[in-house]
């Protein structure tokens, strides 16, 4: 009984020691085995691992590609037009020993902080060497590749590889937006005023051409009307002359009736003439005056 009382605790201790010396490496991670802060093993393959209990410790790191959204920062391109830029980087741990020495116990969070500073410095360096129009354009692939290459060189000391860097936002600062919008509105209003002025000028030209055409057509029509009227008057006079030559008495009679009609149109008309006036030749006697016969 006394031996059993000693054996069972010993077995329990041995079992606990065995269990504490065994650990499992997941396929999504890599492991460092540290002894008093020094690296003793680097395990990259999934499976079982072993360590010395109470002396060695296991530190796990992600073996997958990690994301890093950077904090928004203001940059000043070549044309001194400030921009607010933020980016998204993808990175991966490639050298566990270098990574451990660089970041210490802080691990991945300390690496993120240092990578954020590295990428921000790369963004300032690249975007500060080009005008803002190039930064705001849709074709920014070359700029993002330059930022990635600079950040990759700086991140080698951390034991990580910067796989890609993408600019997610490039905007004007809030205090500059209203002034920019006001300038854009003024430019659009100026363009609208120019278009209205050009349209008014074109309308004036069309209106002047139309007025000139109206004057020309009216003048031509008036000219043709005068010609036709002159020809008609000439024909009328010729007819009157022919009629007068055929019967002068009847012609004189009709002309007198026309004169009476025009003179006595109003009901209160008054005419003061001498009694022996020729105007009353057809009113003052029963017999009409006989005109001289025309010469044969």
C-alpha positions in Angstrom: 0.0 0.0 0.0 2.8 2.3 0.9 4.6 1.6 -2.5 1.3 2.2 -4.4 1.0 5.5 -2.7 4.3 6.6 -4.1 3.9 5.0 -7.5 0.6 6.7 -8.5 1.8 10.3 -7.9 5.0 9.4 -9.8 3.1 8.1 -12.7 0.9 11.2 -12.6 3.9 13.4 -12.6 5.5 11.5 -15.5 2.3 11.7 -17.5 1.9 15.4 -16.9 5.5 15.9 -17.9 5.0 13.9 -21.1 1.8 15.8 -21.9 3.5 19.1 -21.3 6.4 18.2 -23.6 4.1 17.4 -26.5 2.4 20.1 -28.6 0.6 20.2 -32.0 1.6 22.4 -34.9 -1.4 23.5 -37.0 -1.0 23.7 -40.8 -1.9 27.4 -40.6 0.9 28.3 -38.3 4.6 28.0 -37.6 6.2 27.5 -34.2 9.3 28.6 -32.4 10.6 26.6 -29.4 12.4 29.0 -27.0 14.7 28.2 -24.2 15.3 31.2 -21.9 14.5 33.5 -24.8 16.8 31.8 -27.2 15.5 30.0 -30.3 16.1 26.3 -30.1 13.7 25.0 -32.8 11.9 26.4 -35.8 9.0 24.1 -36.8 7.3 24.9 -40.2 5.6 21.5 -40.9 2.2 20.6 -39.3 2.2 17.7 -36.8 3.5 16.8 -33.3 6.4 18.7 -31.7 8.3 18.1 -28.5 9.9 20.4 -25.9 11.5 20.2 -22.5 8.8 20.9 -19.9 9.2 23.9 -17.7 12.4 24.9 -19.5 11.3 25.5 -23.1 8.2 27.4 -24.3 6.3 27.4 -27.6 5.5 30.6 -29.5 3.1 30.4 -32.4 3.0 32.7 -35.4 0.6 32.8 -38.4 1.8 31.2 -41.6 -1.0 32.8 -43.7 -1.0 36.0 -45.6 -2.0 38.8 -43.2 -3.8 42.2 -43.9 -2.8 45.6 -42.7 -5.1 48.6 -43.2 -3.0 51.8 -42.7 -4.1 54.9 -40.9 -5.2 57.9 -43.1 -2.3 60.3 -43.6 -1.9 63.6 -45.4 0.6 63.8 -48.2 1.8 66.8 -50.3 2.4 66.0 -54.0 4.7 68.1 -56.2 2.0 70.7 -56.9 1.5 71.4 -53.1 -2.1 70.1 -53.2 -2.6 68.2 -50.0 -4.3 64.8 -50.2 -5.6 62.3 -47.6 -4.4 58.8 -48.4 -4.9 55.4 -46.8 -3.8 52.0 -48.1 -4.1 48.3 -47.5 -1.1 46.0 -47.4 -0.8 42.2 -47.4 2.2 40.7 -45.7 3.6 37.4 -44.5 6.2 36.2 -42.0 9.0 34.5 -44.0 11.9 34.3 -41.4 10.8 33.4 -37.9 14.1 33.9 -36.2 14.6 37.4 -37.7 11.0 38.2 -36.9 11.4 37.2 -33.3 14.6 39.2 -32.9 13.0 42.2 -34.5 9.7 42.4 -32.7 10.5 40.4 -29.5 7.5 39.3 -27.4 5.3 41.8 -29.1 4.7 39.4 -31.9 2.4 40.2 -34.8 0.9 43.4 -33.2 4.4 44.9 -32.9 5.1 44.0 -36.5 1.9 45.7 -37.6 2.9 48.9 -35.9 6.3 48.9 -37.5 4.9 47.9 -40.9 2.4 50.8 -40.7 5.2 53.3 -40.2 7.2 51.7 -43.0 4.3 51.8 -45.5 3.4 55.4 -44.5 6.9 56.5 -45.1 6.9 54.8 -48.5 3.6 56.4 -49.4 5.0 59.9 -48.5 8.2 59.2 -50.5 6.5 58.1 -53.7 3.4 60.4 -53.8 5.5 63.4 -52.8 7.5 63.0 -56.1 4.5 63.1 -58.5 1.8 65.7 -59.2 -1.7 65.3 -57.6 -3.3 64.6 -60.9 -1.4 61.4 -61.3 -2.3 60.3 -57.8 -6.0 61.0 -58.4 -6.1 59.3 -61.8 -7.4 55.8 -62.2 -4.1 54.4 -63.5 -2.1 54.3 -60.2 -0.6 50.8 -60.6 3.0 52.0 -61.1 2.8 54.2 -58.0 1.5 51.3 -55.8 4.2 49.0 -57.2 6.8 51.6 -56.2 5.4 51.9 -52.7 5.4 48.1 -52.4 9.0 47.8 -53.5 10.2 50.4 -51.0 8.2 48.8 -48.2 9.5 45.4 -49.1 13.1 46.5 -48.9 12.5 48.1 -45.5 10.5 45.1 -44.1 13.3 42.6 -44.8 14.8 43.5 -41.4 11.6 42.4 -39.8 11.7 39.0 -41.4 8.5 39.6 -43.3 7.6 40.0 -47.0 5.3 42.8 -48.2 3.3 41.1 -50.9 1.1 44.0 -52.1 0.1 47.5 -51.3 -3.1 49.1 -52.6 -4.2 52.7 -52.3 -7.8 52.5 -51.1 -8.6 56.2 -50.8 -7.1 59.4 -52.2 -9.2 62.4 -51.3 -8.8 66.1 -50.5 -8.8 67.1 -46.8 -12.2 68.1 -45.4 -11.3 71.7 -45.0 -10.4 71.9 -48.7 -13.4 70.1 -50.1 -15.8 73.1 -49.9 -13.2 75.4 -51.6 -12.7 72.8 -54.3 -16.4 72.4 -54.9 -16.8 76.2 -55.0 -14.0 76.4 -57.6 -15.6 73.6 -59.6 -19.0 75.3 -59.5 -17.4 78.6 -60.6 -15.7 76.8 -63.5 -18.9 75.1 -64.6 -20.8 78.4 -64.3 -18.2 80.1 -66.4 -18.4 77.4 -69.0 -22.2 77.6 -69.0 -22.0 81.4 -69.5 -19.6 80.9 -72.4 -21.9 78.4 -74.0 -24.9 80.8 -73.5 -22.9 83.7 -75.0 -21.9 81.5 -78.0 -25.5 80.4 -78.4 -26.8 84.0 -78.2 -24.2 85.1 -80.8 -25.2 82.2 -83.1 -28.9 83.1 -82.6 -28.2 86.7 -83.4 -26.4 85.7 -86.6 -29.3 83.5 -87.6 -31.8 86.3 -86.8 -29.8 88.8 -88.8 -29.6 86.5 -91.8 -33.4 85.9 -91.5 -34.1 89.6 -91.3 -31.9 90.2 -94.3 -33.6 87.5 -96.2 -37.0 89.0 -95.3 -35.9 92.4 -96.6 -34.6 91.0 -99.8 -37.7 88.9 -100.4 -40.0 91.9 -99.6 -38.0 94.2 -101.8 -38.1 91.7 -104.7 -41.8 91.2 -104.2 -42.4 94.9 -104.0 -40.4 95.4 -107.2 -42.2 92.7 -109.0 -45.5 94.1 -107.8 -44.6 97.6 -109.0 -43.7 96.2 -112.4 -46.9 94.2 -112.6 -48.9 97.3 -111.4 -47.2 99.5 -114.0 -47.9 97.0 -116.8 -51.5 96.8 -115.6 -51.8 100.6 -115.6 -50.3 100.7 -119.0 -52.8 98.1 -120.2 -55.6 99.9 -118.5 -54.6 103.2 -120.1 -54.4 101.5 -123.4 -57.9 100.1 -123.0 -59.2 103.5 -121.9 -57.6 105.2 -124.9 -59.0 102.6 -127.2 -62.4 102.9 -125.7 -62.2 106.7 -125.9 -61.3 106.5 -129.5 -64.3 104.3 -130.3 -67.0 106.4 -128.5 -65.8 109.7 -127.0 -69.4 110.7 -125.9 -69.9 107.5 -123.9 -66.4 107.8 -122.4 -67.0 111.4 -121.3 -70.4 110.3 -119.8 -68.9 107.5 -117.8 -66.1 109.7 -116.5 -68.6 112.3 -115.4 -70.6 109.7 -113.5 -67.5 108.5 -111.8 -66.7 112.1 -110.8 -70.2 112.6 -109.4 -70.0 109.4 -107.4 -66.7 110.3 -105.8 -67.8 113.9 -105.1 -71.2 113.0 -103.6 -70.3 110.0 -101.5 -71.1 111.7 -98.1 -74.7 112.6 -97.3 -73.8 116.1 -96.1 -71.5 116.9 -99.0 -71.5 120.6 -100.2 -70.1 121.7 -103.6 -69.8 125.4 -104.5 -69.4 125.9 -108.2 -70.6 128.4 -110.8 -73.8 127.4 -112.7 -72.1 127.4 -116.0 -69.3 125.0 -114.8 -68.6 122.1 -117.1 -69.0 119.8 -114.0 -72.8 120.2 -114.4 -72.9 119.4 -118.1 -74.7 116.1 -117.6 -76.8 117.4 -114.6 -77.9 120.8 -115.8 -79.7 120.0 -119.1 -81.8 117.2 -120.5 -79.6 116.8 -123.5 -76.1 115.7 -123.1 -73.5 117.8 -124.7 -72.3 116.5 -128.0 -68.6 116.1 -128.3 -66.9 116.8 -131.5 -66.8 113.8 -133.7 -63.3 112.3 -133.9 -61.4 112.8 -137.0 -61.5 109.8 -139.4 
